[in-house]
Amino acid sequence: MAVCSVCGKGAHFGNNVSHSHRRSNKMWKANIKKVKIMENGTPKHAYVCAQCLKSGKVERA
């Protein structure tokens, strides 16, 4: 669910590194919103990242 339907941006993974350099897993989630968009002239619900909404890549219904 947490994947942008326009650009494909989703969660990505890495490590938390403490001051003593011990590592633990970390996950960064994309800022995904459920919005109503216009696709081929018809309104449709989709999951879109905030960056695509802000840049105007999607027309909201």
N, CA, C and O atoms as a Maestro MAE file, in Angstrom:
{
 s_m_m2io_version
 :::
 2.0.0
}

f_m_ct {
 s_m_title
 :::
 protein
 m_atom[244] {
  # First column is atom index #
  i_m_mmod_type
  r_m_x_coord
  r_m_y_coord
  r_m_z_coord
  i_m_residue_number
  s_m_chain_name
  s_m_pdb_residue_name
  s_m_pdb_atom_name
  i_m_atomic_number
  :::
  1 25 0.817 -1.187 0.000 1 A "MET " " N  " 7
  2 3 0.000 0.000 0.000 1 A "MET " " CA " 6
  3 2 0.864 1.254 0.000 1 A "MET " " C  " 6
  4 15 0.538 2.209 -0.704 1 A "MET " " O  " 8
  5 25 1.934 1.286 0.750 2 A "ALA " " N  " 7
  6 3 2.709 2.513 0.916 2 A "ALA " " CA " 6
  7 2 3.683 2.732 -0.236 2 A "ALA " " C  " 6
  8 15 4.884 2.905 -0.023 2 A "ALA " " O  " 8
  9 25 3.152 2.723 -1.460 3 A "VAL " " N  " 7
  10 3 3.956 2.986 -2.660 3 A "VAL " " CA " 6
  11 2 3.193 3.987 -3.511 3 A "VAL " " C  " 6
  12 15 1.990 3.829 -3.724 3 A "VAL " " O  " 8
  13 25 3.874 5.011 -3.999 4 A "CYS " " N  " 7
  14 3 3.255 6.027 -4.848 4 A "CYS " " CA " 6
  15 2 2.875 5.406 -6.188 4 A "CYS " " C  " 6
  16 15 3.686 4.724 -6.816 4 A "CYS " " O  " 8
  17 25 1.642 5.644 -6.622 5 A "SER " " N  " 7
  18 3 1.181 5.079 -7.892 5 A "SER " " CA " 6
  19 2 1.702 5.869 -9.088 5 A "SER " " C  " 6
  20 15 1.557 5.416 -10.223 5 A "SER " " O  " 8
  21 25 2.308 7.042 -8.868 6 A "VAL " " N  " 7
  22 3 2.835 7.860 -9.956 6 A "VAL " " CA " 6
  23 2 4.321 7.588 -10.179 6 A "VAL " " C  " 6
  24 15 4.735 7.244 -11.286 6 A "VAL " " O  " 8
  25 25 5.123 7.744 -9.121 7 A "CYS " " N  " 7
  26 3 6.573 7.626 -9.277 7 A "CYS " " CA " 6
  27 2 7.146 6.328 -8.722 7 A "CYS " " C  " 6
  28 15 8.309 6.015 -8.976 7 A "CYS " " O  " 8
  29 25 6.358 5.569 -7.972 8 A "GLY " " N  " 7
  30 3 6.830 4.300 -7.427 8 A "GLY " " CA " 6
  31 2 7.641 4.426 -6.157 8 A "GLY " " C  " 6
  32 15 8.241 3.449 -5.709 8 A "GLY " " O  " 8
  33 25 7.672 5.615 -5.566 9 A "LYS " " N  " 7
  34 3 8.427 5.812 -4.327 9 A "LYS " " CA " 6
  35 2 7.773 5.028 -3.195 9 A "LYS " " C  " 6
  36 15 6.552 5.046 -3.040 9 A "LYS " " O  " 8
  37 25 8.601 4.337 -2.402 10 A "GLY " " N  " 7
  38 3 8.092 3.566 -1.279 10 A "GLY " " CA " 6
  39 2 9.052 3.625 -0.106 10 A "GLY " " C  " 6
  40 15 9.872 4.537 0.000 10 A "GLY " " O  " 8
  41 25 8.940 2.652 0.762 11 A "ALA " " N  " 7
  42 3 9.824 2.590 1.925 11 A "ALA " " CA " 6
  43 2 11.217 2.155 1.496 11 A "ALA " " C  " 6
  44 15 11.371 1.388 0.545 11 A "ALA " " O  " 8
  45 25 12.231 2.648 2.204 12 A "HIS " " N  " 7
  46 3 13.587 2.161 1.987 12 A "HIS " " CA " 6
  47 2 14.240 1.923 3.342 12 A "HIS " " C  " 6
  48 15 13.789 2.433 4.367 12 A "HIS " " O  " 8
  49 25 15.297 1.147 3.323 13 A "PHE " " N  " 7
  50 3 15.861 0.605 4.542 13 A "PHE " " CA " 6
  51 2 17.320 0.994 4.703 13 A "PHE " " C  " 6
  52 15 18.021 1.265 3.728 13 A "PHE " " O  " 8
  53 25 17.763 1.015 5.952 14 A "GLY " " N  " 7
  54 3 19.148 1.313 6.251 14 A "GLY " " CA " 6
  55 2 19.447 0.939 7.688 14 A "GLY " " C  " 6
  56 15 18.789 0.066 8.253 14 A "GLY " " O  " 8
  57 25 20.424 1.584 8.279 15 A "ASN " " N  " 7
  58 3 20.837 1.286 9.644 15 A "ASN " " CA " 6
  59 2 20.788 2.523 10.513 15 A "ASN " " C  " 6
  60 15 21.175 3.611 10.087 15 A "ASN " " O  " 8
  61 25 20.302 2.347 11.751 16 A "ASN " " N  " 7
  62 3 20.539 3.328 12.801 16 A "ASN " " CA " 6
  63 2 21.926 3.046 13.330 16 A "ASN " " C  " 6
  64 15 22.239 1.896 13.639 16 A "ASN " " O  " 8
  65 25 22.766 4.054 13.444 17 A "VAL " " N  " 7
  66 3 24.108 3.858 13.969 17 A "VAL " " CA " 6
  67 2 24.233 4.710 15.224 17 A "VAL " " C  " 6
  68 15 24.135 5.936 15.167 17 A "VAL " " O  " 8
  69 25 24.450 4.049 16.355 18 A "SER " " N  " 7
  70 3 24.553 4.756 17.630 18 A "SER " " CA " 6
  71 2 25.931 5.408 17.772 18 A "SER " " C  " 6
  72 15 26.810 5.244 16.927 18 A "SER " " O  " 8
  73 25 26.086 6.144 18.859 19 A "HIS " " N  " 7
  74 3 27.367 6.797 19.121 19 A "HIS " " CA " 6
  75 2 28.492 5.768 19.287 19 A "HIS " " C  " 6
  76 15 29.632 6.024 18.902 19 A "HIS " " O  " 8
  77 25 28.165 4.605 19.861 20 A "SER " " N  " 7
  78 3 29.167 3.546 20.026 20 A "SER " " CA " 6
  79 2 29.290 2.685 18.761 20 A "SER " " C  " 6
  80 15 29.983 1.668 18.753 20 A "SER " " O  " 8
  81 25 28.614 3.106 17.711 21 A "HIS " " N  " 7
  82 3 28.678 2.484 16.378 21 A "HIS " " CA " 6
  83 2 28.001 1.113 16.306 21 A "HIS " " C  " 6
  84 15 28.298 0.313 15.418 21 A "HIS " " O  " 8
  85 25 27.087 0.846 17.250 22 A "ARG " " N  " 7
  86 3 26.262 -0.361 17.135 22 A "ARG " " CA " 6
  87 2 25.168 -0.068 16.124 22 A "ARG " " C  " 6
  88 15 24.638 1.042 16.089 22 A "ARG " " O  " 8
  89 25 24.824 -1.044 15.306 23 A "ARG " " N  " 7
  90 3 23.859 -0.834 14.222 23 A "ARG " " CA " 6
  91 2 22.571 -1.598 14.479 23 A "ARG " " C  " 6
  92 15 22.588 -2.738 14.943 23 A "ARG " " O  " 8
  93 25 21.462 -0.955 14.172 24 A "SER " " N  " 7
  94 3 20.160 -1.621 14.202 24 A "SER " " CA " 6
  95 2 19.400 -1.195 12.950 24 A "SER " " C  " 6
  96 15 19.701 -0.163 12.350 24 A "SER " " O  " 8
  97 25 18.429 -1.985 12.570 25 A "ASN " " N  " 7
  98 3 17.696 -1.727 11.327 25 A "ASN " " CA " 6
  99 2 16.783 -0.512 11.459 25 A "ASN " " C  " 6
  100 15 16.217 -0.249 12.520 25 A "ASN " " O  " 8
  101 25 16.656 0.215 10.364 26 A "LYS " " N  " 7
  102 3 15.789 1.391 10.325 26 A "LYS " " CA " 6
  103 2 15.030 1.391 9.012 26 A "LYS " " C  " 6
  104 15 15.544 0.944 7.986 26 A "LYS " " O  " 8
  105 25 13.801 1.897 9.049 27 A "MET " " N  " 7
  106 3 12.987 1.976 7.843 27 A "MET " " CA " 6
  107 2 12.473 3.407 7.689 27 A "MET " " C  " 6
  108 15 11.930 3.977 8.635 27 A "MET " " O  " 8
  109 25 12.643 3.981 6.513 28 A "TRP " " N  " 7
  110 3 12.093 5.297 6.195 28 A "TRP " " CA " 6
  111 2 10.884 5.094 5.309 28 A "TRP " " C  " 6
  112 15 10.974 4.425 4.280 28 A "TRP " " O  " 8
  113 25 9.741 5.668 5.699 29 A "LYS " " N  " 7
  114 3 8.521 5.544 4.909 29 A "LYS " " CA " 6
  115 2 8.302 6.820 4.108 29 A "LYS " " C  " 6
  116 15 8.555 7.922 4.596 29 A "LYS " " O  " 8
  117 25 7.833 6.664 2.886 30 A "ALA " " N  " 7
  118 3 7.510 7.817 2.046 30 A "ALA " " CA " 6
  119 2 6.236 8.479 2.562 30 A "ALA " " C  " 6
  120 15 5.409 7.828 3.200 30 A "ALA " " O  " 8
  121 25 6.079 9.764 2.287 31 A "ASN " " N  " 7
  122 3 4.906 10.527 2.712 31 A "ASN " " CA " 6
  123 2 3.793 10.274 1.697 31 A "ASN " " C  " 6
  124 15 3.621 11.040 0.750 31 A "ASN " " O  " 8
  125 25 3.039 9.189 1.905 32 A "ILE " " N  " 7
  126 3 2.010 8.736 0.962 32 A "ILE " " CA " 6
  127 2 0.641 9.170 1.458 32 A "ILE " " C  " 6
  128 15 0.313 9.000 2.632 32 A "ILE " " O  " 8
  129 25 -0.163 9.736 0.550 33 A "LYS " " N  " 7
  130 3 -1.521 10.172 0.866 33 A "LYS " " CA " 6
  131 2 -2.504 9.439 -0.046 33 A "LYS " " C  " 6
  132 15 -2.190 9.169 -1.205 33 A "LYS " " O  " 8
  133 25 -3.694 9.117 0.473 34 A "LYS " " N  " 7
  134 3 -4.749 8.542 -0.359 34 A "LYS " " CA " 6
  135 2 -5.582 9.713 -0.871 34 A "LYS " " C  " 6
  136 15 -6.237 10.400 -0.088 34 A "LYS " " O  " 8
  137 25 -5.557 9.941 -2.181 35 A "VAL " " N  " 7
  138 3 -6.247 11.079 -2.775 35 A "VAL " " CA " 6
  139 2 -7.104 10.609 -3.950 35 A "VAL " " C  " 6
  140 15 -6.919 9.517 -4.488 35 A "VAL " " O  " 8
  141 25 -8.035 11.463 -4.322 36 A "LYS " " N  " 7
  142 3 -8.882 11.208 -5.489 36 A "LYS " " CA " 6
  143 2 -8.265 11.965 -6.664 36 A "LYS " " C  " 6
  144 15 -8.130 13.187 -6.617 36 A "LYS " " O  " 8
  145 25 -7.893 11.237 -7.712 37 A "ILE " " N  " 7
  146 3 -7.232 11.846 -8.867 37 A "ILE " " CA " 6
  147 2 -8.065 11.614 -10.116 37 A "ILE " " C  " 6
  148 15 -8.957 10.766 -10.140 37 A "ILE " " O  " 8
  149 25 -7.758 12.380 -11.148 38 A "MET " " N  " 7
  150 3 -8.394 12.186 -12.449 38 A "MET " " CA " 6
  151 2 -7.452 11.355 -13.311 38 A "MET " " C  " 6
  152 15 -6.311 11.752 -13.548 38 A "MET " " O  " 8
  153 25 -7.923 10.205 -13.779 39 A "GLU " " N  " 7
  154 3 -7.125 9.353 -14.656 39 A "GLU " " CA " 6
  155 2 -7.964 9.017 -15.882 39 A "GLU " " C  " 6
  156 15 -8.996 8.354 -15.781 39 A "GLU " " O  " 8
  157 25 -7.507 9.484 -17.038 40 A "ASN " " N  " 7
  158 3 -8.223 9.306 -18.311 40 A "ASN " " CA " 6
  159 2 -9.645 9.859 -18.235 40 A "ASN " " C  " 6
  160 15 -10.572 9.279 -18.799 40 A "ASN " " O  " 8
  161 25 -9.813 10.988 -17.533 41 A "GLY " " N  " 7
  162 3 -11.110 11.642 -17.456 41 A "GLY " " CA " 6
  163 2 -12.052 11.087 -16.411 41 A "GLY " " C  " 6
  164 15 -13.164 11.595 -16.267 41 A "GLY " " O  " 8
  165 25 -11.653 10.066 -15.677 42 A "THR " " N  " 7
  166 3 -12.516 9.491 -14.647 42 A "THR " " CA " 6
  167 2 -11.846 9.646 -13.279 42 A "THR " " C  " 6
  168 15 -10.633 9.477 -13.158 42 A "THR " " O  " 8
  169 25 -12.641 9.969 -12.248 43 A "PRO " " N  " 7
  170 3 -12.064 10.083 -10.909 43 A "PRO " " CA " 6
  171 2 -11.729 8.701 -10.347 43 A "PRO " " C  " 6
  172 15 -12.445 7.727 -10.581 43 A "PRO " " O  " 8
  173 25 -10.619 8.641 -9.599 44 A "LYS " " N  " 7
  174 3 -10.148 7.368 -9.070 44 A "LYS " " CA " 6
  175 2 -9.362 7.634 -7.790 44 A "LYS " " C  " 6
  176 15 -8.648 8.632 -7.699 44 A "LYS " " O  " 8
  177 25 -9.487 6.748 -6.799 45 A "HIS " " N  " 7
  178 3 -8.681 6.844 -5.585 45 A "HIS " " CA " 6
  179 2 -7.322 6.216 -5.850 45 A "HIS " " C  " 6
  180 15 -7.228 5.157 -6.472 45 A "HIS " " O  " 8
  181 25 -6.268 6.874 -5.374 46 A "ALA " " N  " 7
  182 3 -4.916 6.350 -5.553 46 A "ALA " " CA " 6
  183 2 -4.043 6.821 -4.397 46 A "ALA " " C  " 6
  184 15 -4.342 7.815 -3.736 46 A "ALA " " O  " 8
  185 25 -2.966 6.091 -4.169 47 A "TYR " " N  " 7
  186 3 -1.967 6.478 -3.186 47 A "TYR " " CA " 6
  187 2 -0.865 7.241 -3.916 47 A "TYR " " C  " 6
  188 15 -0.217 6.709 -4.817 47 A "TYR " " O  " 8
  189 25 -0.663 8.500 -3.512 48 A "VAL " " N  " 7
  190 3 0.285 9.384 -4.193 48 A "VAL " " CA " 6
  191 2 1.172 10.036 -3.142 48 A "VAL " " C  " 6
  192 15 0.695 10.436 -2.080 48 A "VAL " " O  " 8
  193 25 2.472 10.144 -3.442 49 A "CYS " " N  " 7
  194 3 3.383 10.790 -2.495 49 A "CYS " " CA " 6
  195 2 3.176 12.306 -2.536 49 A "CYS " " C  " 6
  196 15 2.688 12.858 -3.522 49 A "CYS " " O  " 8
  197 25 3.560 12.960 -1.440 50 A "ALA " " N  " 7
  198 3 3.361 14.399 -1.307 50 A "ALA " " CA " 6
  199 2 4.177 15.166 -2.344 50 A "ALA " " C  " 6
  200 15 3.770 16.243 -2.780 50 A "ALA " " O  " 8
  201 25 5.318 14.621 -2.739 51 A "GLN " " N  " 7
  202 3 6.163 15.306 -3.719 51 A "GLN " " CA " 6
  203 2 5.476 15.368 -5.084 51 A "GLN " " C  " 6
  204 15 5.558 16.389 -5.767 51 A "GLN " " O  " 8
  205 25 4.792 14.278 -5.493 52 A "CYS " " N  " 7
  206 3 4.067 14.274 -6.768 52 A "CYS " " CA " 6
  207 2 2.861 15.208 -6.715 52 A "CYS " " C  " 6
  208 15 2.545 15.862 -7.709 52 A "CYS " " O  " 8
  209 25 2.186 15.279 -5.570 53 A "LEU " " N  " 7
  210 3 1.061 16.202 -5.420 53 A "LEU " " CA " 6
  211 2 1.538 17.651 -5.511 53 A "LEU " " C  " 6
  212 15 0.914 18.479 -6.175 53 A "LEU " " O  " 8
  213 25 2.642 17.943 -4.841 54 A "LYS " " N  " 7
  214 3 3.153 19.308 -4.781 54 A "LYS " " CA " 6
  215 2 3.677 19.778 -6.133 54 A "LYS " " C  " 6
  216 15 3.525 20.948 -6.484 54 A "LYS " " O  " 8
  217 25 4.298 18.869 -6.899 55 A "SER " " N  " 7
  218 3 4.904 19.251 -8.164 55 A "SER " " CA " 6
  219 2 3.887 19.332 -9.305 55 A "SER " " C  " 6
  220 15 4.214 19.821 -10.386 55 A "SER " " O  " 8
  221 25 2.653 18.856 -9.074 56 A "GLY " " N  " 7
  222 3 1.633 18.942 -10.107 56 A "GLY " " CA " 6
  223 2 1.661 17.792 -11.110 56 A "GLY " " C  " 6
  224 15 1.106 17.915 -12.201 56 A "GLY " " O  " 8
  225 25 2.296 16.684 -10.758 57 A "LYS " " N  " 7
  226 3 2.309 15.530 -11.651 57 A "LYS " " CA " 6
  227 2 0.960 14.842 -11.708 57 A "LYS " " C  " 6
  228 15 0.710 14.035 -12.603 57 A "LYS " " O  " 8
  229 25 0.076 15.158 -10.748 58 A "VAL " " N  " 7
  230 3 -1.236 14.525 -10.633 58 A "VAL " " CA " 6
  231 2 -2.300 15.598 -10.624 58 A "VAL " " C  " 6
  232 15 -2.135 16.641 -9.992 58 A "VAL " " O  " 8
  233 25 -3.399 15.343 -11.329 59 A "GLU " " N  " 7
  234 3 -4.550 16.254 -11.290 59 A "GLU " " CA " 6
  235 2 -5.555 15.691 -10.316 59 A "GLU " " C  " 6
  236 15 -6.062 14.584 -10.497 59 A "GLU " " O  " 8
  237 25 -5.845 16.465 -9.271 60 A "ARG " " N  " 7
  238 3 -6.808 16.013 -8.248 60 A "ARG " " CA " 6
  239 2 -8.233 16.185 -8.752 60 A "ARG " " C  " 6
  240 15 -8.540 17.113 -9.500 60 A "ARG " " O  " 8
  241 25 -9.092 15.273 -8.328 61 A "ALA " " N  " 7
  242 3 -10.499 15.336 -8.730 61 A "ALA " " CA " 6
  243 2 -11.316 16.076 -7.692 61 A "ALA " " C  " 6
  244 15 -12.527 16.232 -7.855 61 A "ALA " " O  " 8
  :::
 }
 m_bond[243] {
  # First column is bond index #
  i_m_from
  i_m_to
  i_m_order
  :::
  1 1 2 1
  2 2 3 1
  3 3 4 2
  4 3 5 1
  5 5 6 1
  6 6 7 1
  7 7 8 2
  8 7 9 1
  9 9 10 1
  10 10 11 1
  11 11 12 2
  12 11 13 1
  13 13 14 1
  14 14 15 1
  15 15 16 2
  16 15 17 1
  17 17 18 1
  18 18 19 1
  19 19 20 2
  20 19 21 1
  21 21 22 1
  22 22 23 1
  23 23 24 2
  24 23 25 1
  25 25 26 1
  26 26 27 1
  27 27 28 2
  28 27 29 1
  29 29 30 1
  30 30 31 1
  31 31 32 2
  32 31 33 1
  33 33 34 1
  34 34 35 1
  35 35 36 2
  36 35 37 1
  37 37 38 1
  38 38 39 1
  39 39 40 2
  40 39 41 1
  41 41 42 1
  42 42 43 1
  43 43 44 2
  44 43 45 1
  45 45 46 1
  46 46 47 1
  47 47 48 2
  48 47 49 1
  49 49 50 1
  50 50 51 1
  51 51 52 2
  52 51 53 1
  53 53 54 1
  54 54 55 1
  55 55 56 2
  56 55 57 1
  57 57 58 1
  58 58 59 1
  59 59 60 2
  60 59 61 1
  61 61 62 1
  62 62 63 1
  63 63 64 2
  64 63 65 1
  65 65 66 1
  66 66 67 1
  67 67 68 2
  68 67 69 1
  69 69 70 1
  70 70 71 1
  71 71 72 2
  72 71 73 1
  73 73 74 1
  74 74 75 1
  75 75 76 2
  76 75 77 1
  77 77 78 1
  78 78 79 1
  79 79 80 2
  80 79 81 1
  81 81 82 1
  82 82 83 1
  83 83 84 2
  84 83 85 1
  85 85 86 1
  86 86 87 1
  87 87 88 2
  88 87 89 1
  89 89 90 1
  90 90 91 1
  91 91 92 2
  92 91 93 1
  93 93 94 1
  94 94 95 1
  95 95 96 2
  96 95 97 1
  97 97 98 1
  98 98 99 1
  99 99 100 2
  100 99 101 1
  101 101 102 1
  102 102 103 1
  103 103 104 2
  104 103 105 1
  105 105 106 1
  106 106 107 1
  107 107 108 2
  108 107 109 1
  109 109 110 1
  110 110 111 1
  111 111 112 2
  112 111 113 1
  113 113 114 1
  114 114 115 1
  115 115 116 2
  116 115 117 1
  117 117 118 1
  118 118 119 1
  119 119 120 2
  120 119 121 1
  121 121 122 1
  122 122 123 1
  123 123 124 2
  124 123 125 1
  125 125 126 1
  126 126 127 1
  127 127 128 2
  128 127 129 1
  129 129 130 1
  130 130 131 1
  131 131 132 2
  132 131 133 1
  133 133 134 1
  134 134 135 1
  135 135 136 2
  136 135 137 1
  137 137 138 1
  138 138 139 1
  139 139 140 2
  140 139 141 1
  141 141 142 1
  142 142 143 1
  143 143 144 2
  144 143 145 1
  145 145 146 1
  146 146 147 1
  147 147 148 2
  148 147 149 1
  149 149 150 1
  150 150 151 1
  151 151 152 2
  152 151 153 1
  153 153 154 1
  154 154 155 1
  155 155 156 2
  156 155 157 1
  157 157 158 1
  158 158 159 1
  159 159 160 2
  160 159 161 1
  161 161 162 1
  162 162 163 1
  163 163 164 2
  164 163 165 1
  165 165 166 1
  166 166 167 1
  167 167 168 2
  168 167 169 1
  169 169 170 1
  170 170 171 1
  171 171 172 2
  172 171 173 1
  173 173 174 1
  174 174 175 1
  175 175 176 2
  176 175 177 1
  177 177 178 1
  178 178 179 1
  179 179 180 2
  180 179 181 1
  181 181 182 1
  182 182 183 1
  183 183 184 2
  184 183 185 1
  185 185 186 1
  186 186 187 1
  187 187 188 2
  188 187 189 1
  189 189 190 1
  190 190 191 1
  191 191 192 2
  192 191 193 1
  193 193 194 1
  194 194 195 1
  195 195 196 2
  196 195 197 1
  197 197 198 1
  198 198 199 1
  199 199 200 2
  200 199 201 1
  201 201 202 1
  202 202 203 1
  203 203 204 2
  204 203 205 1
  205 205 206 1
  206 206 207 1
  207 207 208 2
  208 207 209 1
  209 209 210 1
  210 210 211 1
  211 211 212 2
  212 211 213 1
  213 213 214 1
  214 214 215 1
  215 215 216 2
  216 215 217 1
  217 217 218 1
  218 218 219 1
  219 219 220 2
  220 219 221 1
  221 221 222 1
  222 222 223 1
  223 223 224 2
  224 223 225 1
  225 225 226 1
  226 226 227 1
  227 227 228 2
  228 227 229 1
  229 229 230 1
  230 230 231 1
  231 231 232 2
  232 231 233 1
  233 233 234 1
  234 234 235 1
  235 235 236 2
  236 235 237 1
  237 237 238 1
  238 238 239 1
  239 239 240 2
  240 239 241 1
  241 241 242 1
  242 242 243 1
  243 243 244 2
  :::
 }
}
